[in-house]
Amino acid sequence: MENKEMETTQEKKGGAGKAILGIVIAVVLIGALIAVYLVFGPKTSEGSKAITITITDDQGVDTVYETKTDAEYLMDAVQELDGITIEGEEGDYGLFIKTVNGITADYDTDGAYWSIYVNGEYGNYGIDAQPVADGDSYAIVYEVYTE
């Protein structure tokens, strides 16, 4: 009978050890993910930056804004400008742009959406996560998906 009690006590200790090990592994993994984000995530810069923002509407007409800003993210820089209004919905990847300067893109209706370009390349981030860098040009473009 003593052997059974010893086995039960050892099993309890082993279970607690596994739980603690699981928690330690989870904490290490979370720390690693945070470190990866800090190393490879979007980088911002402080101070004044000269940037260009181009809005291309649904008719293909470009409106160009050249400005100096202390903003670290594109959305903040856009909000500083007169003449640009942006509306959208918060999603898993930040602000999903729906309307720019009163022009709504409705993907469900006609495949239209607003895209962001950075120095001519398709942007990797949403407007509220896109870092602003001195000398960069940004384009917010009305596009229609076609197969």
Contacts in CASP RR format, 6 or more apart in sequence:
PFRMAT RR
TARGET T0000
AUTHOR 0000-0000-0000
METHOD contacts of the structure
MODEL  1
MENKEMETTQEKKGGAGKAILGIVIAVVLIGALIAVYLVFGPKTSEGSKA
ITITITDDQGVDTVYETKTDAEYLMDAVQELDGITIEGEEGDYGLFIKTV
NGITADYDTDGAYWSIYVNGEYGNYGIDAQPVADGDSYAIVYEVYTE
42 124 0 8 1.000
42 125 0 8 1.000
42 129 0 8 1.000
42 130 0 8 1.000
42 131 0 8 1.000
43 131 0 8 1.000
44 72 0 8 1.000
44 73 0 8 1.000
44 131 0 8 1.000
44 132 0 8 1.000
45 72 0 8 1.000
45 131 0 8 1.000
45 132 0 8 1.000
45 133 0 8 1.000
45 134 0 8 1.000
46 70 0 8 1.000
46 72 0 8 1.000
47 70 0 8 1.000
48 68 0 8 1.000
48 69 0 8 1.000
48 70 0 8 1.000
48 134 0 8 1.000
49 68 0 8 1.000
49 69 0 8 1.000
49 70 0 8 1.000
49 71 0 8 1.000
49 132 0 8 1.000
49 133 0 8 1.000
49 134 0 8 1.000
49 135 0 8 1.000
49 136 0 8 1.000
50 66 0 8 1.000
50 67 0 8 1.000
50 68 0 8 1.000
50 134 0 8 1.000
50 135 0 8 1.000
51 66 0 8 1.000
51 67 0 8 1.000
51 68 0 8 1.000
51 69 0 8 1.000
51 77 0 8 1.000
51 132 0 8 1.000
51 133 0 8 1.000
51 134 0 8 1.000
51 135 0 8 1.000
51 136 0 8 1.000
51 137 0 8 1.000
51 138 0 8 1.000
52 64 0 8 1.000
52 65 0 8 1.000
52 66 0 8 1.000
52 67 0 8 1.000
52 135 0 8 1.000
52 136 0 8 1.000
52 137 0 8 1.000
52 138 0 8 1.000
53 64 0 8 1.000
53 65 0 8 1.000
53 67 0 8 1.000
53 74 0 8 1.000
53 77 0 8 1.000
53 78 0 8 1.000
53 81 0 8 1.000
53 84 0 8 1.000
53 137 0 8 1.000
53 138 0 8 1.000
53 139 0 8 1.000
53 140 0 8 1.000
54 62 0 8 1.000
54 63 0 8 1.000
54 64 0 8 1.000
54 65 0 8 1.000
54 137 0 8 1.000
54 138 0 8 1.000
54 139 0 8 1.000
54 140 0 8 1.000
55 62 0 8 1.000
55 63 0 8 1.000
55 65 0 8 1.000
55 84 0 8 1.000
55 100 0 8 1.000
55 101 0 8 1.000
55 139 0 8 1.000
55 140 0 8 1.000
55 141 0 8 1.000
56 62 0 8 1.000
56 139 0 8 1.000
56 140 0 8 1.000
56 141 0 8 1.000
56 142 0 8 1.000
57 63 0 8 1.000
57 100 0 8 1.000
57 101 0 8 1.000
57 103 0 8 1.000
57 142 0 8 1.000
58 103 0 8 1.000
58 105 0 8 1.000
58 112 0 8 1.000
58 142 0 8 1.000
60 142 0 8 1.000
63 101 0 8 1.000
65 81 0 8 1.000
65 83 0 8 1.000
65 84 0 8 1.000
67 77 0 8 1.000
67 80 0 8 1.000
67 81 0 8 1.000
69 76 0 8 1.000
69 77 0 8 1.000
69 80 0 8 1.000
69 132 0 8 1.000
71 77 0 8 1.000
71 80 0 8 1.000
71 132 0 8 1.000
72 131 0 8 1.000
72 132 0 8 1.000
73 127 0 8 1.000
73 128 0 8 1.000
73 129 0 8 1.000
73 130 0 8 1.000
73 131 0 8 1.000
73 132 0 8 1.000
74 116 0 8 1.000
74 126 0 8 1.000
74 127 0 8 1.000
74 128 0 8 1.000
74 130 0 8 1.000
74 131 0 8 1.000
74 132 0 8 1.000
74 138 0 8 1.000
75 86 0 8 1.000
75 95 0 8 1.000
75 127 0 8 1.000
75 128 0 8 1.000
75 130 0 8 1.000
76 132 0 8 1.000
77 132 0 8 1.000
78 84 0 8 1.000
78 86 0 8 1.000
78 127 0 8 1.000
78 140 0 8 1.000
79 86 0 8 1.000
83 101 0 8 1.000
84 100 0 8 1.000
84 101 0 8 1.000
85 99 0 8 1.000
85 100 0 8 1.000
85 101 0 8 1.000
85 102 0 8 1.000
86 95 0 8 1.000
86 97 0 8 1.000
86 99 0 8 1.000
86 100 0 8 1.000
86 127 0 8 1.000
86 140 0 8 1.000
87 97 0 8 1.000
87 98 0 8 1.000
87 99 0 8 1.000
87 100 0 8 1.000
87 102 0 8 1.000
88 95 0 8 1.000
88 96 0 8 1.000
88 97 0 8 1.000
88 98 0 8 1.000
88 99 0 8 1.000
89 95 0 8 1.000
89 96 0 8 1.000
89 98 0 8 1.000
90 96 0 8 1.000
93 126 0 8 1.000
93 129 0 8 1.000
94 126 0 8 1.000
94 128 0 8 1.000
94 129 0 8 1.000
95 126 0 8 1.000
95 127 0 8 1.000
95 128 0 8 1.000
97 105 0 8 1.000
97 113 0 8 1.000
97 114 0 8 1.000
97 116 0 8 1.000
97 127 0 8 1.000
97 140 0 8 1.000
98 104 0 8 1.000
98 105 0 8 1.000
98 106 0 8 1.000
98 114 0 8 1.000
99 105 0 8 1.000
100 114 0 8 1.000
100 140 0 8 1.000
100 142 0 8 1.000
103 142 0 8 1.000
105 111 0 8 1.000
105 112 0 8 1.000
105 113 0 8 1.000
105 114 0 8 1.000
105 142 0 8 1.000
105 143 0 8 1.000
106 112 0 8 1.000
107 113 0 8 1.000
107 145 0 8 1.000
110 144 0 8 1.000
111 144 0 8 1.000
111 145 0 8 1.000
112 142 0 8 1.000
112 143 0 8 1.000
112 144 0 8 1.000
112 145 0 8 1.000
113 142 0 8 1.000
113 143 0 8 1.000
113 144 0 8 1.000
113 145 0 8 1.000
114 140 0 8 1.000
114 141 0 8 1.000
114 142 0 8 1.000
114 143 0 8 1.000
115 122 0 8 1.000
115 123 0 8 1.000
115 140 0 8 1.000
115 141 0 8 1.000
115 143 0 8 1.000
116 122 0 8 1.000
116 123 0 8 1.000
116 125 0 8 1.000
116 126 0 8 1.000
116 127 0 8 1.000
116 130 0 8 1.000
116 138 0 8 1.000
116 139 0 8 1.000
116 140 0 8 1.000
116 141 0 8 1.000
117 123 0 8 1.000
117 138 0 8 1.000
117 139 0 8 1.000
117 141 0 8 1.000
118 124 0 8 1.000
118 130 0 8 1.000
118 136 0 8 1.000
118 137 0 8 1.000
118 138 0 8 1.000
119 136 0 8 1.000
119 137 0 8 1.000
120 137 0 8 1.000
120 139 0 8 1.000
123 130 0 8 1.000
124 130 0 8 1.000
125 131 0 8 1.000
127 140 0 8 1.000
130 138 0 8 1.000
132 138 0 8 1.000
END
